[in-house]
Amino acid sequence: MKEIEIARLHLRYAHTRIHRPERVSSLASSIERFGQIIPVIALRQGVDSFVLIDGYLRVKAMMRCLRDTVVAEIQHPDPDRAQPRSEGGQQNASLRDL
């Protein structure tokens, strides 16, 4: 786990989250009282930037508490699981021919 600056997080999937201000307020109160208990999960992207995967509500609450950093569990991309786009596209093209 690592403490990272919120500014270094790319909130790429924020548009998929439901915004509930009362939950942000409640969590912000808890963070003010007890601190951040559960780390967010982020995927390393480049040298010093990260894509937030899980913890959007925690990040909003931390920002409401005027915190600049968040504790994160950093995941590293697995190059063995990556599949080139062109290869996937060729597989789909061959399936359409069936």
C-alpha positions as CSV (number, residue, x, y, z in Angstrom):
1,M,0.0,0.0,0.0
2,K,1.1,3.5,-0.8
3,E,0.0,7.0,0.0
4,I,-0.5,8.9,-3.3
5,E,-1.7,12.3,-4.2
6,I,-5.3,12.5,-5.3
7,A,-4.2,14.7,-8.2
8,R,-2.3,11.8,-9.7
9,L,-5.5,9.7,-9.9
10,H,-7.3,9.5,-13.2
11,L,-11.0,9.1,-12.4
12,R,-11.6,7.4,-15.7
13,Y,-14.8,5.5,-14.6
14,A,-16.4,8.3,-12.5
15,H,-19.2,8.6,-15.1
16,T,-20.3,5.0,-14.2
17,R,-20.9,5.9,-10.6
18,I,-24.2,7.0,-9.0
19,H,-23.6,10.3,-7.1
20,R,-25.3,10.3,-3.7
21,P,-24.2,13.4,-1.7
22,E,-25.5,12.1,1.6
23,R,-23.2,9.1,1.3
24,V,-20.2,11.3,0.6
25,S,-21.1,13.5,3.6
26,S,-21.5,10.4,5.9
27,L,-18.2,8.9,4.8
28,A,-16.4,12.3,5.1
29,S,-17.6,12.5,8.7
30,S,-16.3,9.0,9.4
31,I,-12.9,9.9,7.8
32,E,-12.7,13.0,9.9
33,R,-13.3,11.0,13.0
34,F,-11.3,7.7,12.3
35,G,-9.2,8.4,9.2
36,Q,-9.1,6.4,6.0
37,I,-9.6,2.7,7.0
38,I,-9.9,1.0,3.6
39,P,-7.5,1.8,0.8
40,V,-8.7,2.6,-2.7
41,I,-7.5,0.4,-5.5
42,A,-5.7,1.9,-8.4
43,L,-3.9,0.6,-11.5
44,R,-0.5,2.0,-12.2
45,Q,-0.4,3.9,-15.5
46,G,3.0,5.3,-16.3
47,V,5.7,6.4,-13.9
48,D,3.6,8.5,-11.5
49,S,0.0,8.3,-12.5
50,F,-2.8,5.9,-11.6
51,V,-6.3,4.9,-12.8
52,L,-8.8,4.6,-9.9
53,I,-10.5,1.3,-10.1
54,D,-12.3,1.1,-6.7
55,G,-12.9,3.8,-4.1
56,Y,-14.6,6.7,-5.9
57,L,-16.7,7.5,-2.9
58,R,-13.7,7.4,-0.6
59,V,-11.8,9.8,-2.9
60,K,-14.8,12.3,-3.0
61,A,-15.0,12.1,0.8
62,M,-11.2,12.6,1.2
63,M,-11.5,15.7,-1.1
64,R,-14.4,17.0,1.0
65,C,-12.2,16.7,4.0
66,L,-9.6,18.8,2.2
67,R,-7.1,15.9,2.1
68,D,-4.5,15.8,-0.7
69,T,-3.5,12.2,-0.5
70,V,-5.2,8.8,-0.2
71,V,-4.0,5.4,0.8
72,A,-4.1,3.1,-2.2
73,E,-3.4,-0.5,-3.0
74,I,-1.5,-0.3,-6.3
75,Q,-2.1,-2.9,-9.0
76,H,0.4,-3.3,-11.8
77,P,-0.6,-4.1,-15.4
78,D,-0.1,-7.7,-16.3
79,P,1.5,-7.8,-19.8
80,D,0.7,-11.5,-20.1
81,R,-3.1,-10.8,-19.9
82,A,-3.0,-8.0,-22.5
83,Q,-4.2,-8.9,-25.9
84,P,-3.4,-6.8,-29.0
85,R,-6.4,-5.1,-30.5
86,S,-5.7,-6.3,-34.0
87,E,-5.6,-9.9,-32.8
88,G,-9.0,-9.6,-31.0
89,G,-10.5,-7.9,-34.1
90,Q,-9.3,-10.7,-36.3
91,Q,-10.9,-13.3,-34.0
92,N,-14.2,-11.3,-34.2
93,A,-14.0,-11.1,-37.9
94,S,-13.5,-14.8,-38.3
95,L,-16.5,-15.5,-36.0
96,R,-18.7,-13.3,-38.2
97,D,-17.8,-15.6,-41.1
98,L,-19.3,-18.6,-39.4
